[in-house]
Amino acid sequence: MSVPIAGVGMTPFGKHGELTARQLFAEAALEAFEDAGIGPNDVDEVFYGNFMGEFAEQQGHSGPLAADMAGVTAPSTRIESACASSGAAVRFGVNRVRSGEVDVALVGGAERMTNISTAEGTAALAAAADALWEIKQGITFPGAYSLMAQRYFHEHGGGREDLAAIAVKNHQNAVENDLAQFQRAIDVDDVLEAPTVCSPFGLYDCSPMSDGASAALLVSEEFAEEHGLDPEVAITGTGQSSDRLALADRVSMTSTPAAERAGEAAFSEAGIEPEDVDVAEVHDCFTIAEVLALEALGFYEQGEAISAARNGETTIDGDLPVNLSGGLKAKGHPVGATGGAQISEMTKLLRGDHVNSDAVADAEVGITHNAGGTVASCVVNVLEVVS
Amino acid sequence: MSVPIAGVGMTPFGKHGELTARQLFAEAALEAFEDAGIGPNDVDEVFYGNFMGEFAEQQGHSGPLAADMAGVTAPSTRIESACASSGAAVRFGVNRVRSGEVDVALVGGAERMTNISTAEGTAALAAAADALWEIKQGITFPGAYSLMAQRYFHEHGGGREDLAAIAVKNHQNAVENDLAQFQRAIDVDDVLEAPTVCSPFGLYDCSPMSDGASAALLVSEEFAEEHGLDPEVAITGTGQSSDRLALADRVSMTSTPAAERAGEAAFSEAGIEPEDVDVAEVHDCFTIAEVLALEALGFYEQGEAISAARNGETTIDGDLPVNLSGGLKAKGHPVGATGGAQISEMTKLLRGDHVNSDAVADAEVGITHNAGGTVASCVVNVLEVVS
């Protein structure tokens, strides 16, 4: 069943100084209310994504807090699936509206990350890995994904230049996106010559620490009709899947079966195949992650997505433009907000009011892919133009 | 719509040494599978409550981790609503089964608390309060609830002896409960003479730090029939509500409107009134909390529940036995597991296989009340005998 997106909102991603996560969420939510033409009192339930509030703000129990700042008194719950937290929040909202028990769900998330040091942030993010079998061995996320990249090169070929093309593409896409953290182009040499973070990754292979928030209002078709709303875009399929947290516990380091299953579930609900997809936002927390996402979702066979950006297939004028928002790489990655931001950006891309909409003027179907950890959690949503 | 409880499980609450939260949850889940006569592969979705994993185990993203330890590969999400985390997880499972999209939901939660110091634990628990306006002012939960108790005495009368009767009752109820952390009786003098934690609370007015886990398997009626299950108890109503986190932001310190709304929603779904309830498990994290819960749920007018235990109305042979499990006070309070444990204990009470079942042999309707923070989150579930 199709769930219309009545409104979306998103703060700029980047550094927000003294603003708290709750304040950022309120800003995104108020924009979504204005976009939808409805108000806080219309909301029946809130699903709020946040990952590292305990570490950054000593704040858990943030579901009621975020709702309160947005003026909403409906039941609100914090959903935590690491960097897929707000993707999961979106899916929970879709499912609640689809059940017929809720007419309006406010979904999204927020994260505050730049108020603590990069070292503290890296340690906080590590809580998305297996504390016993990864964190205690010293694994951080750049480390975990670099292992996946090295293994990918070993099994399938490819190298740093291929990954660099992904960073270059996503930075280029963000140049005119006012909400993006990095609104500037880079070239392949910039990527290759940047300081090494964890081989094979240089600085530009990694998404940044960011503050920011996202929100979307999901409504029932009955509510939309009764209130004279005319949402142009709806979520027509949603899928979520889980995997073992520790890389060492998995059969392969170069495939992400949770993304495969989440994609299959979402595509099946929407009644689409990968070839029906016109535009995609995928979870490029590191450049290799975009490769793994495109293969898991069936856009490429395993081992073949590595050259997609370099060949121009996923650039803005390619067959399947990927991360027209700038992706996590250039738009920024306030982790608990990212899944919701993908929904906000994709909705605008499909409605025609995104700075990059012209590049996909005929697009009817877009998908979002939001991952947690080394894809131990994954949520895929299918968005379609419905009016 | 009624959602049968096919099986329940619960670890003993108390100190579990080296056992991690994921291991504790697996133990509870495996008991629930055995109780239900189904297996991990039957599960369609998992909702896992955990509150302070980041502080106690440096572990977030625990939904997939807990499911994996229980042998479940279905999508799993960590639900965090402070001490109401697994109550919310139960409600999410009820709603998913009721939607018709999920046949079997594994719900529950776990918490590990005794591996860190009491001071560290108290600081971790404070993350359920408003970091900006409460934690930074030095408020901890014994402090917040003691303010509520002092104000209650001021507005309505009552005193430490009334609260002591609640602690004595709940300890008495736990004496033969093998799963309880404190299986021993205390008397009023023990309570009054115990070291002061935060006036008016002595040690026995406070629930302890505990390790433990809980699990329940919620199934569709179709699934139960197809698999020859014959669940005796079902959840017939569920309600959740939110409030502002900070006590100072509320109109009253002696009422808990989130509990009132959650109760009304749950009772309305089940089609019952307070007078239909035969037995209750309520969130007595501090003795005063039991008083506030009984008033919010409509069992007493405001200002009148303070003497309920002292008058014998809520004791095991009273008109409305409350916390026959021992409650959080004596059973223990591994915070993320508590809401699920209330379901496990109430299911057994109603089925007749709880050590205290004889006291409520004719009971048909039980309710559970699970609160987060100073009741900024509340989930109420109605359980009824259905076969």
Chai-1 contact restraints between the chains, C-beta under 6 A:
chainA,res_idxA,chainB,res_idxB,connection_type,confidence,min_distance_angstrom,max_distance_angstrom,comment,restraint_id
A,E54,B,E54,contact,1.0,0.0,6.0,A-B,restraint_1
A,E54,B,A127,contact,1.0,0.0,6.0,A-B,restraint_2
A,E57,B,A131,contact,1.0,0.0,6.0,A-B,restraint_3
A,Q58,B,A127,contact,1.0,0.0,6.0,A-B,restraint_4
A,Q58,B,A131,contact,1.0,0.0,6.0,A-B,restraint_5
A,Q59,B,A127,contact,1.0,0.0,6.0,A-B,restraint_6
A,Q59,B,A131,contact,1.0,0.0,6.0,A-B,restraint_7
A,G60,B,A127,contact,1.0,0.0,6.0,A-B,restraint_8
A,G60,B,A128,contact,1.0,0.0,6.0,A-B,restraint_9
A,H61,B,A82,contact,1.0,0.0,6.0,A-B,restraint_10
A,H61,B,A128,contact,1.0,0.0,6.0,A-B,restraint_11
A,H61,B,G372,contact,1.0,0.0,6.0,A-B,restraint_12
A,H61,B,G373,contact,1.0,0.0,6.0,A-B,restraint_13
A,P64,B,S242,contact,1.0,0.0,6.0,A-B,restraint_14
A,P64,B,L245,contact,1.0,0.0,6.0,A-B,restraint_15
A,P64,B,A376,contact,1.0,0.0,6.0,A-B,restraint_16
A,P64,B,S377,contact,1.0,0.0,6.0,A-B,restraint_17
A,L65,B,L245,contact,1.0,0.0,6.0,A-B,restraint_18
A,A67,B,S242,contact,1.0,0.0,6.0,A-B,restraint_19
A,D68,B,R244,contact,1.0,0.0,6.0,A-B,restraint_20
A,P75,B,Q240,contact,1.0,0.0,6.0,A-B,restraint_21
A,P75,B,S241,contact,1.0,0.0,6.0,A-B,restraint_22
A,P75,B,S242,contact,1.0,0.0,6.0,A-B,restraint_23
A,S76,B,S242,contact,1.0,0.0,6.0,A-B,restraint_24
A,T77,B,S81,contact,1.0,0.0,6.0,A-B,restraint_25
A,T77,B,A88,contact,1.0,0.0,6.0,A-B,restraint_26
A,R78,B,E80,contact,1.0,0.0,6.0,A-B,restraint_27
A,E80,B,R78,contact,1.0,0.0,6.0,A-B,restraint_28
A,E80,B,E80,contact,1.0,0.0,6.0,A-B,restraint_29
A,S81,B,T77,contact,1.0,0.0,6.0,A-B,restraint_30
A,A82,B,H61,contact,1.0,0.0,6.0,A-B,restraint_31
A,A88,B,T77,contact,1.0,0.0,6.0,A-B,restraint_32
A,S99,B,S99,contact,1.0,0.0,6.0,A-B,restraint_33
A,A127,B,E54,contact,1.0,0.0,6.0,A-B,restraint_34
A,A127,B,Q58,contact,1.0,0.0,6.0,A-B,restraint_35
A,A127,B,Q59,contact,1.0,0.0,6.0,A-B,restraint_36
A,A127,B,G60,contact,1.0,0.0,6.0,A-B,restraint_37
A,A128,B,G60,contact,1.0,0.0,6.0,A-B,restraint_38
A,A128,B,H61,contact,1.0,0.0,6.0,A-B,restraint_39
A,A131,B,E57,contact,1.0,0.0,6.0,A-B,restraint_40
A,A131,B,Q58,contact,1.0,0.0,6.0,A-B,restraint_41
A,A131,B,Q59,contact,1.0,0.0,6.0,A-B,restraint_42
A,Q240,B,P75,contact,1.0,0.0,6.0,A-B,restraint_43
A,S241,B,P75,contact,1.0,0.0,6.0,A-B,restraint_44
A,S242,B,P64,contact,1.0,0.0,6.0,A-B,restraint_45
A,S242,B,A67,contact,1.0,0.0,6.0,A-B,restraint_46
A,S242,B,P75,contact,1.0,0.0,6.0,A-B,restraint_47
A,S242,B,S76,contact,1.0,0.0,6.0,A-B,restraint_48
A,R244,B,D68,contact,1.0,0.0,6.0,A-B,restraint_49
A,L245,B,P64,contact,1.0,0.0,6.0,A-B,restraint_50
A,L245,B,L65,contact,1.0,0.0,6.0,A-B,restraint_51
A,G372,B,H61,contact,1.0,0.0,6.0,A-B,restraint_52
A,G373,B,H61,contact,1.0,0.0,6.0,A-B,restraint_53
A,A376,B,P64,contact,1.0,0.0,6.0,A-B,restraint_54
A,S377,B,P64,contact,1.0,0.0,6.0,A-B,restraint_55
